[in-house]
Amino acid sequence: MFVLITNYVRNSGWPNSQCMPMKCTIFVQLWLVQLFSDHVTSHIVTAEVRTCISVSVFCVCFCVCVTLFVWLWLLLWVVFTMANQLLVGPMPNPALFRDWSFNRFSSLVLVDRDTSIQWCQDVGLLPSRKQCPNCRLDMPICNTRAQGAGRVTCVGKAFRCQKAVYVGRARPHDVEISLARGTWFDKSKLPMELVLSLTYMMAHGESYEHIIREARTLDVDDPQHLSSETVADWYMYFREAVLESILDRFRTRGPIGGPGATVEIDEAKIGHRKYNRGRVVDGHWILGMIDRQTGEVRVEILPNNDRSAQAMLPLIQQHVLPGTTIMTDEWRAYHGLPAAGFGHLTVNHSLHFVDPQTGAHTQNIESTWRHMKRKICRGGVRNADQQLDLHLAEFLWRRELDRSGASPFIDLIGLIAQLYSGN
C-alpha cells in the first residue's frame, strides 16, 4: 500500500492545484508512516515529498496558532468587559430609568462632565455634530473659551473650527459654537449635572424642598446656591415644554368622540377662597371633556370666565367630533348642542347623580376635576392663577403617563429633545 501511494504521488504531476488537498493528506500519511513504521526506508521519501510534508506541517501549525490567538483574544475581551461592568456598571440605558432611583441615576450618568455629555448626546439632549458655517466641514468638540479661562459654564464644551488658511472659498476663520446653543441647557448658569438632576426630579414631581436637598448631595460647583426661585423657574420651563407637547399631541390626534361615542362635558372653577374665608371663589372657569371609550381628556380655560353658549360651543366643536353623544348637566349653555350636530343627554344633579331614564351622568369628568383640584389647589402649587394653563398641561401629561405606564423621565427627555434639538 505504501509503495502504491508513493508511486501515485511521483506520477501525478506536481504541482497540480486540483489534487492539492488530497496530496497534502497523503503527504501527512507518508510522514506518519515514516515516523512510526520500521518497514519504510529513508530513501523512499524523496526531496519532493519532504518539501510537501514540511509545507503541510507549516500550514497545520499556522492554522492552529491563528485559532488559539482568536480564542485568546475573545477570552481577554470577555474578561475585560465583565471587569468593566463590575467596576463602573453598565452603560446607562434609557429604557431602565423607570425603575431607577435618583442615586442610581446620578452614579451612572452624573459621574463626570464627559460621561454626562456623552449620555446627553446619545438621548438627543445635545447635538453630536455640527458643520462650520464658513467651510461646511464638521467641527470638532473642545473646551469653550470661557471654560479655558476658568469660568464656570453649564456644559463647558463647544464646536470649534480653526482654519489658518483658505479652505475652498472660505477665508481663515476661528468659529466657536457652544454645544448648549438651542438646547435645554442654553443660557443656563447652573452646572450641567445640576440641570440634569433638576430634570430628573421634576419629571417625577418632587417638591422644591426635596429637589434642593438632593442637589446639595451632588459633587458640583456651589449647589447651595440653588434657591426656591431657581427651582420655580425651571419648573416653569418644564411645564412650558409639557404644554407644547400636549398641544402637539392634541393636533396630531384630532378631536375626540365620533358617531357611536360618548363624551362627558362639565365646567369647573379652579381657584381658592378669597382670604381663606367665606364661599367667594377667586379663580378661573375651565371646560372639561372626557371620552368614555378612550379615556382621553381635553380641557380649555374659558376666556374672561365666560360660561355662555357663545364662549363654550366653539370650544366644544374644536375638540369633539360631530355625531358624538354628549352628556352634561342642565346648564343652559349646553342647550344648543343638538342644533350643532351632537346628541345630547342631560342629568339633573339637584335630583340624582345618574338619570334614571337615560342613564346619563358626568361622574367621569367630575372625578377628573377632583384629582385636578387636589393637585393644583391643595398640592402647594405656586402662581396657579398666573400659570394655570401650564399646571393643567402638567396634570394632563402625568395623567397620560399613569394610564399608559410610561416612564415620566423617558417621556420628558423625548419631548425636550424634540423641542430643543440644538440644530
RODRENPA-825016 format. One record per residue (C-alpha): residue in one letter; x, y, z. Coordinates in steps of 0.05 Angstrom, whole numbers, plus 32768, in hexadecimal, padded with zeros to 4 digits. Example, Ala and Ser with C-alpha at 12.3 -4.5 7.8 and 13.67 -1.06 7.14 Angstrom:
# residues 2
A80F67FA6809C S81117FEB808F 
This chain:
# residues 423
M800080008000 F803980308011 V805C80227FCE L801B80307FA8 I801080727FCC T805980877FBF N805380777F74 Y8012809D7F70 V803280DB7F8E R806E80D87F60 N804580CD7F20 S800B80FE7F2D G8030813A7F11 W804481697F4A P802E819F7F52 N7FE581947F40 S7FB481C37F63 Q7F7881957F57 C7F94815D7F82 M7FB981887FB4 P7F8C81797FF1 M7F91812F7FE3 K7FDD81347FDB C7FE58158801D T7FBD8121803F I7FE780EB801E F8028810F8031 V80128112807A Q800380C88077 L804780BA8059 W806880E3808F L804480BD80C5 V8054807B80A5 Q809D808F80A2 L809E80A180EB F807B80648107 S808B802B80D6 D80CA800380D5 H80BA7FE8808F V80C7802A806C T810D803D8058 S812580848055 H81358082800A I80EB80797FF9 V80D980BF8010 T80F680ED7FDB A810881367FE2 E80C681497FC0 V809F81227FF4 R80C68140802D T80B881878014 C806E817A800E I806C815C8053 S808E8199806F V805D81C8804D S8022819F8067 V803C819F80AD F804881EA80AA C800181F78092 V7FE481CC80C9 C800E81EF80FE F7FFC823380E3 C7FB1822480E5 V7FB7820A812C C7FDC82498142 V7FAA82778122 T7F7082528142 L7F9182558186 F7F9F829F817E V7F5682AE816C W7F3C828681A7 L7F6D82A881D6 W7F5882ED81BC L7F0E82DD81C7 L7F1D82C3820D L7F428303821F W7F0A832E8202 V7ED68309822C V7F008310826B F7F0C835A8262 T7EC383678251 M7EAB83438290 A7EDF836782BA N7EC983AB829D Q7E7F839C82AD L7E91838882F4 L7EBB83C78300 V7E9283FE82DE G7E5083DC82CF P7E2D83D5828C M7E23840F825D P7DE48437826E N7DA8841B8249 P7D6D844B8244 A7D3D84108243 L7D508401828B F7D46844682A8 R7D00843782C0 D7D1B840982F6 W7D5884348308 S7D5E845D8346 F7D7F84A18344 N7DBE84858365 R7DC68451832F F7DBA848482F8 S7DEE84B38315 S7E21847B831F L7E1B846582D6 V7E0E84A582B0 L7E2A84DD82DC V7E6E84BC82E6 D7E9484F482C3 R7E898528828E D7E9F84FC8253 T7E7184C48268 S7E3684F4826F I7E448513822B Q7E4984D08209 W7E0884B88228 C7DE484F98213 Q7DFD84EF81CC D7DE484A781CC V7D9E84BB81E1 G7D9A84FA81B5 L7DA0853081EA L7DE1854981CB P7DF785488182 S7E2F85188170 R7E47853C8131 K7E4285808110 Q7E5D859E80D0 C7E8685DD80CE P7E5E861680AE N7E9B862D8088 C7EBE85F0806C R7E8485BE8073 L7EB0858B8095 D7EA0856480D5 M7EB8858B8112 P7EDE8566814A I7EC8856D8192 C7EF6859081C3 N7EF385BA8203 T7ED385FE81FC R7EFC863D8203 A7ED6864C8244 Q7EE68607825F G7F2F8610824C A7F3086528272 G7F18862F82B1 R7ED1864982B1 V7E99861882C3 T7E6B86098289 C7E3085DA8282 V7E4D85A9824F G7E9385C58245 K7E9B85A881FF A7E9485C681BA F7E9B85B68171 R7ED885DC8158 C7EF585E38113 Q7F398604810B K7F55860C80C6 A7F94863680BB V7F92862E806F Y7F5D86308039 V7F3085F38035 G7F0F85F67FF1 R7EEF863A7FF0 A7EED8641803B R7F1D86738058 P7F4786648096 H7F19866480D2 D7F118651811A V7EC8863E8128 E7EAE8625816B I7E66860D8176 S7E5285F781BB L7E3C85AF81C2 A7E0185C881EB R7DE885FB81B8 G7D9E85EF81A9 T7D9985B581DB W7D7A85AA821F F7DBB85C4823E D7DC086058216 K7DCD8645823E S7DCC861F8280 K7DFC863482B6 L7DF585F282DC P7E2685B982D2 M7E0F858582A0 E7E0A854E82D5 L7DDC857982FF V7DAE858782C3 L7DA9853C82B5 S7D99853082FF L7D63856582FC T7D46854582BD Y7D44850082DC M7D228518831D M7CF1854682F9 A7CDC850C82CD H7CCB84E5830C G7CA58520832B E7CD3852B8366 S7CC885678393 Y7CF485A48395 E7D11859183D9 H7D21854A83C2 I7D4485648383 I7D6F859583AA R7D81856083DD E7D96852D83A8 A7DBD85628382 R7DE9856E83BE T7E00852683BB L7E1D852E8375 D7E67853A836A V7E5E857A8340 D7E7285C28346 D7E4B85E9837C P7E0B85BF837F Q7DF885E883BD H7DE68622838E L7DAA85FB8374 S7D7086228391 S7D2586198390 E7D1F864F835B T7D4F862A832E V7D2885E98336 A7CE8860F8327 D7D06862B82E7 W7D1B85E782D0 Y7CD785CA82E1 M7CB9860082B4 Y7CE985EC827B F7CD585A38287 R7C8A85B38284 E7C9385DD8245 A7CB485A28223 V7C7B8574823B L7C4785A68222 E7C6685A781DD S7C67855B81DC I7C1E855681F2 L7C07858881BE D7C2E85638188 R7C0F8521819D F7BC9853F819A R7BD785598154 T7BF18515813E R7BB884EC815B G7B81851C8147 P7B3D85238169 I7B2284EE8198 G7AE084C98193 G7ABB84BA8152 P7A7C8495813E G7A6D845F8172 A7A9C847E81A5 T7A8984A181E6 V7AAB84DF8202 E7A9D84FD8247 I7AA48549824C D7AA38573828A E7AC085B582A3 A7AE585C182E4 K7B0585FB8307 I7B4E85F5831B G7B6186268351 H7B608634839B R7B34865583CE K7B44869F83D2 Y7B6B86AD8412 N7B5B86648425 R7B178679843D G7ACF86728426 R7AB7865383E5 V7ACE868983B4 V7AFD86668384 D7B33868C835E G7B4A86608325 H7B3F864A82DD W7B08862382BB I7B2085E78294 L7AFA85BD8261 G7B0A85738263 M7AF9853A8233 I7B0784F0823B D7AFD84B88209 R7ADE847C822C Q7AFA844A81F9 T7B42846281F8 G7B478487823A E7B6884C38218 V7B5D85068239 R7B5C854C821A V7B59858C8242 E7B5285D5822F I7B568613825A L7B17863C824C P7B2C86828236 N7B1786B98267 N7AF486838290 D7ABC8684825E R7A8E86478265 S7A5D865C822E A7A4C863381F2 Q7A71866481C5 A7AB1865581EA M7AA9860A81F7 L7A8B85EF81B7 P7AC78601818A L7AF685DE81BB I7ACA85A081BB Q7AC8859F816F Q7B1485A6816E H7B2085688199 V7AE3853A818C L7ACF851B814A P7A8885258130 G7A5984EB813C T7A7484DF8182 T7A4484D381BB I7A53850881EF M7A3E85028238 T7A3B85418263 D7A168560829C E79DB858F828E W7A0385CF8288 R79E085F98253 A7A1F8604822A Y7A1A85BB8213 H79D485C181F6 G79EF85D181B1 L7A16859081A9 P79E0856B8180 A79DD85A4814E A7A29859E8146 G7A2585558131 F7A3085328174 G7A058501819A H79F5851E81DE L79E184FC8220 T79DC85218262 V79DA851182AC N79BB853C82E2 H79EE853C831A S79BD855B834B L7993851A8347 H79C484E18339 F7A0A84D28320 V79F384A282E9 D79B484B082C1 P7985847582CF Q796784768289 T79A28482825A G79DC846C8287 A7A0084AD8278 H7A3584C482AB T7A7484ED82AE Q7A9884C782E5 N7AD784BA82BC I7AE6850482AE E7AD3851682F5 S7B0584E3830F T7B39850382E2 W7B2985468301 R7B34852A8347 H7B7985118335 M7B8B85528311 K7B75857E834B R7B9A8553837C K7BD9855E8353 I7BD285A78342 C7BAE85C4837E R7BC7859983B7 G7C0A8582839E G7C3085C183AE V7C3185D98366 R7C4B86208361 N7C3086558333 A7BF78628831D D7BCD86648308 Q7C04868182DB Q7C1C863E82BE L7BDC861682BE D7BE685FD8277 L7C2B85E28289 H7C1085BD82C6 L7BD685A0829F A7C078587826A E7C328566829F F7BF4854482BD L7BDF85298279 W7C268512826A R7C2C84EC82AB R7BE784CF82A3 E7BFA84B2825F L7C3A8495827C D7C14847482B5 R7BE284558284 S7C18843C8254 G7C4B84268288 A7C83844C8265 S7CBF84698289 P7CB884B48296 F7D0284C0828E I7D07849C824C D7CCA84C08231 L7CE585038249 I7D2984F78229 G7D0684E781E7 L7CDB852681E5 I7D16855281FC A7D42853581C5 Q7D0B85438193 L7D00858B81A9 Y7D49859D81B7 S7D7185778183 G7DA985AA817E N7DAB85A58132 
